[in-house]
Amino acid sequence: MTVWKSVVDTTSPEFTANREAMLEKLAEVEAEHAKAIEGGGEKYVERHRKRGKLLARERIELLIDEDSPFLELSPLAAWGSDYRVGGSMVAGIGVVEGVECMIIASDPTVKGGAMNPHSLKKGFRAADIAERNRLPTINLVESGGADLPAQKEIFIPGGRTFRDLTHSSARKIPTVALVFGNSTAGGAYLPGMSDYVVMVKERAKVFLGGPPLVKMATGEESDDESLGGAEMHARTSGLADYLAVDEQDAIRLGRSIIRRLNWHKQGPAPKPDHEEPRYDTEDLLGIVPPDLKVPFEPREVIARVVDSSDFDEFKPLYGSSLVTGWAQVHGYPVGILANAQGVLFSEESQKATQFIQLANQNDTPLVFLHNTTGYMVGKSYEQAGIIKHGAMMINAVSNSTVPHISVLMGASYGAGHYGMCGRAYDPRFLFAWPSAKSAVMGAQQLAGVLSIVARQAAQSRGQEYSEENDTAMRAMVEGQIEAESLPMFLSGMLYDDGIIDPRDTRTVLGLSLSAIHNGPVKGAEGFGVFRM
């Protein structure tokens, strides 16, 4: 076995300082998670309970198998915006009757579960994950439709929600709607386009237009039940396949539907005899320094994530600022690319390209562990072909068809973010540690570049350059870029699938790999033209 021999000193002042800084950042993230969990706030939660209804997370808890995990996705959607943290929706992967499912629950304590631009993006991301990983989708529905003041950002792109449902069905990926309350206007098409529909008696109300709208449009007098009640849809319209007596019964019926799917994974099963890492995952708190300019050893992270801490390194003496190699995580074989010293040179780019091709040759998923400041710049590097070599790596990442998972541990700047399979390169999952930062470049570098450009522009016009204004400009830009580089800002924008505790990295990777293997795992049969 090729077990990494750890040299981490957990008693050193550096380790202790790193650990305290990481715990402080984790506390900030947990405080924001708490805001998502509280939904619309105490007043609206209490009102919901008085109506005899379960909360979104309570419905999920009853739906998934007892003591099974729930991998929540994008819990900080809408962070930093005028909307409630969480985007009025809970989404994640849970096990129902032994089947991994994408579960999407509207949160009726937040404006009646109305969709805002962030919940729309969150729903799109959940649908992408479900389709690409072949996960049945269960929608727990109680929503008043679009948040009308934001309709200009919702109406036109929102139609994709229903298109995604039909695409899943056409690909033989089942969709289930459990309707607990309102599902009106465009939202009526959510159960209308699902393969299976359960409605709760005297609770579910599904119609294109409610009684007031019908009165205005046609002059017809009607009531909720005759127009769109659960019993009417079960007995008359046929929209409901099952009529539940209450919420618990609806969840029971939903579980029964999943049990009868005859569902089988198409990817290879994990090896059953895998062992835990030889080193304590608690150590992950003290490995990454708060100053991302200080390098850290990614092999120490790998040793606390992979089975038996066994990592078979590929090309260890070449392109040493990028670590590549083979391992297992919870019995699933993986190829790992991890940034060591931050900068990607031509050698690292070529090494990564070959490694990605090899992973596609043997149908092995890839895990990217980010801590990069980007590709190297400078005259000698440009003349040596850094652009074409970086392009080779990005080409390989773009055309690789084995599943990719990205974890942002530290910096993820510039085109290095692209080469390491950032969001635009469609990884199956992308998670961030609280220590992560991502931007076109570091805040100081970006402010410095703007300063140089402004100084040169003033010189070309023959004007005197104000050093006082320059100092103020640099401080403003550095503050803005620093704020926009932080993981909570990026998570709020849906640029990752969640901020995770470093200690949970192995578990999150294992859950992600298990979900991925619902579908086939197959490498690319060809790549684009590599500029040599």
Buried (B, 14 or more C-beta within 10 A) or exposed (E): EEBBEBEBEBEEEEBEEBBEBBEEBBEBBEEBBEBBBBBBEEEBBEEBEEEEBBBBBBBBBBBBEEEEBBBBBBBBBBBBBEBBBBBBBBBBBBBBBEBBBBBBBBBBBBBBBBBBBBBBBBBBBBBBBBBBBBBBBBBBBBBBBBBEEBEEBBEEEBEBBBEBBBBBBEEEBBBBBBBBBBBBBBBBBBBBBBBBBBBBBEBBBBBBBBBEBBEEEEEEEBEBEEBBBBBBBBEEEEBBBBBBEBBEBBBBBBBEBBEEBEBEBEBEEBEEEBEBBBBEBEBBBBBBBEEBEEBBBBBBBBBBBBBBBBBEBBBEEEBBBBBBBBBBBBBBBBBBBBBBBBBBBBBBBBBBBBBBBBBBEEBBBBBBBBBBBBBBEEEEBEEBBBBBBBBBBBBBBBBBEBBBBBBBBBBBBBBBBBBBBBBEBEBBBBBBBBBBBBBBBBBBBBBBEBBEEBEEEBEEEEEEEEEEEBEEBBEEBBEEBBEBBBBBBBBBBBBBBBBBBBBBBBBBBBBBBBBBBBBEBEBBEEBEEBEE
